Amino acid sequence: MHINIMKFMVPRACFPDVIASVRCWSVRACTRIVNSGAASPLPMLNPLDPEIRRQIYAQRKSFTPAQERAIRQAASSFSDETRLLCQLLYLTGCRLSEALNLRINCIDTEGLLIVFHTLKQRKQKRLRAVPVPEGFIQALCALPRSADGRFWSYSRWTARRRVKEVLHAAQIHGALAHSRTFRHSYNDRGKRVGVPEPVRRALMGHRSQSANNAYGMLISAELHHEAQQLWGNRPACPH
């Protein structure tokens, strides 16, 4: 293979211009390297004391949005009976005992409502209707039932164990790995999306605002999102 080198040769008269161009390119390249290094400082380590962090997050009573997504994904690998129980707790914020007492005659397929016999009402019988998605109503009605119409005929201890198995599969442990955390999370989700307090109280079956306020605590990202609304148009870090 023959290559004509002559056509790549630069005339001697052009040497000064070529050298000047190479020198200029080199200076620009070095400047970019220096500037790129200066614009990327090392990330600052979090100085928060680990014990203080543990105490702050120990007060949390509800799942984070990321944990809720992990729960939904983990529940999909369990039986329909267990999966629908967790979905009922998530979609309605009901108590575990209220879920176990649920019967087919408390399902409104036209209004897409689930009617619970509210507990902890000082011996007064009180019903509350909670809206749910149509797809969930259909899946629940297709679930096999006991002779008395109940969807879950096992004990409360067994129900707790099955719910905890789903939570452990979602890598949730400790105090949050409990059925009541679904109820706290239901209330906190309502706070985050702006559901009025009287509506949340009616959906959860609380008679007083003080009872509703006892549920949930916004921590970290959720609390940060709420606090941003108090900052106005000011920059987060004033110069």
N, C-alpha and C positions, 0 to 999 in steps of 0.2 A: 504494500500500500504506500503510495507516494503522497506526501503532504507538501504543498508549496508554502515554505516558511516565509518567503519574501512578502506575501500579502499581509502578514501579521506584523511586519517590522514597522517601527515608528520612525519617521524622518528625524534627523538630528536636530533640525530647527525647532521641532515640537517638544523636545526634552524638557525645557524649563516649565512649560505649561502642564505637562504630565506630572512632573515632580510636585508642582504646586497643588495639583488636584489630589494627589495621593496624600500629601501632608494635611490638607484640609479635611479629607475624609477621616484620617486617623485621629485628628483632634476631636472631631464630632463624635466618633465612636467612643473614645475614652470619656468624653463628657457625659454621654448617655449612660455608660456603665457606672460612673460615680454617682450621677443623679438618681439612677434606679436604686442603688444601694441606700442612699440617704432617705428615699421615699418609703422604704419598707423597714421600719424599726421593728425590733424584736417585740413580740406580744408581752404585755405586762402580766406578771403572775398575780393571781387573786390573793390579796393579803388577808381575806376573811379568815378568822380563826375557825378551825374545823369543828370545835365544840359549839361555838356560836351558831355555825351553819346547821349542825345537827339539831340544836334546840329549836331553831326557827322552823325548819322543815318538819320537825316532829309534830308541830301544831297543825299540819295540814290534815284535812279530813276528807278531801275529795281527790278523784283522779285528775291527772293532767290530760289535755287533749291527746297527747302522744300515747299515754297509757290507755285511754279509751279506744284509740285505734288498734292498739295491740290486743286489747280484750276482744274486740269484734273479730279480729283475725284469728285469735286463739280459739274462740268459741265455735268457729266454723268447722273445726276438726273433731268436735264432740258430737254426741247423739243429739237428735232433734229435741228430745225432751230437755236435756241440759242446756242446749243452745237457746231454746225459746224461753226458758226460765231466766237466763241472763239477759236476754233481749227485753223481756217484760220489766225486769228491774231497771234496766237502762232507759227504756222509753217512757216509763210512768213514774219512776221514783217511789214505787210502792214499798211497803215493808215486806219482809220475806213471809211473814205469817199471812198477810193479806194475799200474797200471790198463791200460797198453798191452799187458801180457802176459796180461791176463784173457781167458779163453775161455768158451764156452758150457758146457763140461763142468765148470766151477767154480761154477755157479749152482745153489743148492738152492732150488727153487721151493716145496717143502713146508715146510722149516724157515725160509724167507725169509732165507737166508744167502748171502753172497758169500765164497768161499774164495780167499785170496790166497797166492801163493808169496812168502813174506816175504824181502825182500832184506837185505843187510848182516848176514848171520848167520855170517860167517867160514866160508864154503863149506859150511855145513850146510844141508840142505834142511829147511825148516820151513814148515808151513802154518798159517794162522790164519783163522778164520771170523768174519765181522763181520755182525751183523744189520742189515737195511735194511727200509724200508717195502714192503708188498706192491705198491703202485702203481708203485714204482720198478722192482721185479723184473719186472713185466709190461711196462713200457715198454722196459726193457733187452733182454728176450728178443725183443721185436718189432723190434729194430734189425737192419738187414742186417749180415751177417757175412762175413768172408773165407773162403777155402777151408779154412783150418786152424782155423776157429771163433773167431777173434779179432774183437772188436767194433771195435777201432781198429787199422787196419793201417798207419797212417802212422808216420813217424819221431818220435822224441822232440822234435826241434827244431820240427817242424810242430805237435805237440801243445802245446808251450810257447807258440808263437805264437798259436794259437787260444784258449788259455786267457787269454793276456794281452789279446787283443782284447775278450774279455768283461769283464775287469777294467777296461780303459780305458773301456769303455762305461758302467761303473758308477762312473766318475770316481775310480778308484783308480790311483795312479801311484807311481813310485819303487820302493823296495825291497819294498813290499807287493804290487806287481803281479807276483807269481810264483806258480807252482803249489804250491810248498812252504808258502806261507802258509795254504793250506787245511788242511794237516796240523797246523800250530801252532794254528790256530783250533779244530780238532776237539778237541785236548787241553785248550785253555783253556775251551771250552764245558763239558767234563766237570768241570773244576774249579768252574766257577760253579754248576752244578746239583748238585754234591755226589757225583759218581760216584767211588767208592773208587779209590784209586791203583792197586791190583792189577788192577782191571777195566780202567782206562784203559791200563795197560801191556800187558795181553793184547790189547786191541782194536787197539793201535798196533803190536804185534809187538816190543816192547822186552823184553830179557832182564833188565835191571837198572833200579832206580829212578833211578840217576844219569842214564841215557839218557833216561828219561821227563821228568826235571826240566829237561833242556836245552831242552825245547820250550815255547814260549810265555812270555809275560810279561804279567801283568795290569796295566793302566794306567788311570788316570783313573776313569771311572764304575765299572768292574768292581772296581778296587782299593778304591774308596770304599765300595762295597757290602760287600766282605769286611771292611773295617776297622770298619764300623758294628757288627758283631757283637762287637767287642772293647770297645765303649763302655758296655755294660750298659744301664741305664735312665736314665743321666745325660743331661741336655739337651746338644745339640751346642754351644751357646754358654752356659756357666754365667753366671748373673747375680751 
